[in-house]
């Protein structure tokens, strides 16, 4: 079943020049397509909508500071089982636990700056896509 998901290449991926490599890995999947792509620096309002469920948690403020520290690349990726597939391609948040061949396993350094965000469910993808790509139903 074809799905859509949000993928964000975080400020550390952009700063380290890894956007091309990560986009290439996504594009090489046989049935996945990038249907929208935009580079932007995120404002606090967008980040509050995106990470709202984490407000009040100890990692929230450092996360918002990091995510607004430089440009991100936001993408809509479509394809078969893309929600689960992009998360597998990204690997676990902790780069030490991430397998070689995954984005975080190959390029990750620390947990907080973990290169990529991918929606964790179809419901999250739908909510997040409305934040980052309003009107692209």
ABEGO torsion letter per residue (X at the ends): XBBBBBBBBBAAAAAAGAAAAAAAAAAABAABBBABBBBBBBBAAAAAAAAAAABGBAAAAAAAAAAAABBBBBBBBBEBGAAAAAAAAAEBABAAABBBGBAAAAABABAABAGBBBBABAAAAAAAAAAABBGBX
